Amino acid sequence: MFIEDLIKAFDLHRNAENAFHMKAYMRNKFDFFGIKATERRRILREVIIENRSEVRNDFRSIVEALYQYPQRELHLCAMEIFFSFAENRFERQDLKQIEFLICTNSWWDTVDYIAKHILGSFLKQFPDLVEAVLERYSNSNDLWLKRSTILFQLGYKNNTDKSLLFNQCQKFSDSKEFFLQKAIGWALREYARINPEDVLNFVNSHDLKPLSKREAIRNII
């Protein structure tokens, strides 16, 4: 069984010292095996190869099951599995699972990946859902859903919807939430690689929080 094999492999590569520091870095929110990203991904690839048929046929259930464990490495594996097996083959009902991934065991390390890679790819495949998804997420009480509406276009580059990006940044421009202020700055800074003039004009014509403004224009001036 894939999950049993993955946990067994992670157990064999436990590193107590790494686990201590990784847990502290994440403000003690999660437990860790103490396996760093490169090694974790190597182990994951090997276990998937050994169980490829099971993972391919049942990856959605595997993803939810992995999220029930306390170790952060298993949450990170879950989101990467979902993206790997669902990309370009999303089903409309996958939005429910994407929301589950964003809202469960939430912290920046998972949410930022999910927003950029998974939600962003999903909405590329189903552009007719963008307006409804952004409206619902923006009006939710969940900080991480809100952050995702700002970040989901991070990988779009020249395909970025400028008006939509600026609208989401303006919508949360007066927020006191660090993670929203930081997201605004990050999203604008990334878009500035494509369109620095419009980003600078937006920043100069809107009352952004100092953190958002500083992050947005860091590579422009």
N, C-alpha and C positions, 0 to 999 in steps of 0.2 A: 504494500500500500504506500502511495506517494507520501502522505503526511508522516506516517510512521518512519519511513526511510529518511525523510528530510530532518526530522527531529533527532533521529539516531545519529545522522551525520553531523549535525550541529553540536550534539552532545560530545562527540569525539573531538571536536575542535574548540571546545570551551576554553575561554581565557579569563580567569577571574579578575586579573588586574585590569584588562581592557573593559570588562563588564562594569567594574566599579566606576571607572572614569566615564564611560558612555552613559551610564545611568545618571551620574551627577550632571553631565552636560545637558541631559534632557530633563533636568530639574526633578529627578527621581520619579518621573511620571510612568516609566516603564522598566520592566526587567530586561536583561540582556544575556545572551550567551557569551558576549564579548568577541564577536566575529566582525571584523571590519569589512567594508563594502566589497572590495575586490575579491576577497576570499569567500565572502557570502555568496556572491554571484557565481563564482566558480563552482562551489558546492551545489548551488541550486541547479545550474546547468547540468551537472553530472547526474543529479537525482532525477531531473526531468527526462533525460535521455533513457534512464533505466525504467521509467514509468510513463513514457510519452503517450501511449494510447489512453491510459487513465486520465492524464492531465488534459489532453486534447478534448476528450469526450465529456469531461466533468469539471472543467476548470472553474466554472461559476460557483459550484458547491464547495470546491476546494478553497477558493478565495474566502468565502464566508466562514468556513471552518477554521482557517488559519487565523482569522481575526479574533477568534475566541480565546486564543492562547495569550499568556502575559508577555512573552518575549517579543521585543520590538523587531528583531530580525525576521520573525515570521510574518509580521504585518507588512514589512517592506517587500518580502518575497511575494506576498499575496497581491499587492498592487502591481508588481512587475509581471507576475503571471497573467493577471487580467489584461494588462495592456498588450503583452506579447501575443496572446491568443485571441483577443477580441479586435485588435486594431484593423480597421478597414472592413471588418465583418460584424460590426455592432448590430444589435437588434434594438428596436426602439424601447423595448422594456428594460434594456440594460441601464437606462437612466436611474431606475430605482436602486440598482446595485451601486452605481456610481455615487449616489447620494449616501448610501450606507457607508461606503468607503471614506467619504469626506467627513461624515458626522460621527464615525465610530473611532475610538482611540485617536482622537484628533490632536495633531500638533503640526508645526510647520513642515517637518521633514517628510511627512506623508502627503499632507494637503497640497503642498506646492507641486509635487510630482503629479498627483492626481489631477489637479486643476489644469496644468500645462499639457500633460501628455494624454490623459484619459478623457477628461471632460472636453478639452480642446479638440481632440480627434473626433469624439462623438458628435460634437456640434458642427464640425466640418461635414460629417456624413449626413447629419440631419439639420440643415440650416433653418428649416421651417420651425424648429423648436427653440431657436435662440431667444426670441423675444419673450416667450412664456417662461422659459427657464430662468432668464436673468431677472425678470420681474418677480418671480416667486422666491428666488434665492435672495435677491436684494431686500425683500420685505420680510424675510424670515428673522427669527431671533438667534439664528446660529451664526456666530462670527465667521466660521470657516466656510460656510456657503457664501457669505458676503465676500470674503477674500477671494474665493474662486471666481466670482464674476469679474473681478479686476484682472486676474492673472490668466484666464483661460486662453487668451490670444498670444501668449508669450512666444509660442513657436510659429506664429502665422507670418511674421516678417512682412514682406510686401503685400500679403493678403490681409493684413490687419484692417479691420473696419475702424477707421480713425474716429468717426463720430460716436460710435458705440463705446470705444475705449475712453474718449474724453468724457462722455456722459456718465460712465460708471465712476470715473475718478472724481467728477464733480459731485456726484450723488453722495459720496462718502468723504468729501473734502473737509467737513467740519467735525469728523469723528475724532474722539479722544483715544480710540483703540490703537495701540502701537502697531498691531499686525495689519490694520487697514491703512494706516499712514505709510507704513513701510511698503505695502503692496502697491499703493499708488505711485510712490517714487520708483519702485522697481519696474513696473509696467511702462511708465513714461520713459524711463531711462533706456529700456530695451527698444521701444519704438523710436526713440531719438536716433538710434543707429540708422534707421531708415529715413526718418523725416525730422531732423533736428530743428528746422525752422518752425514748423507747426507746433512742436512740443514746447519750444521756448516761448512762442506766442501764447500758448495755452497757459503755461505756468505764470507768465507775466500778467495775464488778464484774469486770473482766478485767485481767490484767497485760499491757497493751500496751506496746510500746516508746515512749519519749518522743516520737519523731517522729510515730508513728501517732496517739498521743493528742492531741498538740498540733494536728495537722492536722484531726483528727476534730471537735474541739470549738471550732475557731477562730471559727465564726459563731454558736455557741450562747451562750457566756459571754464 
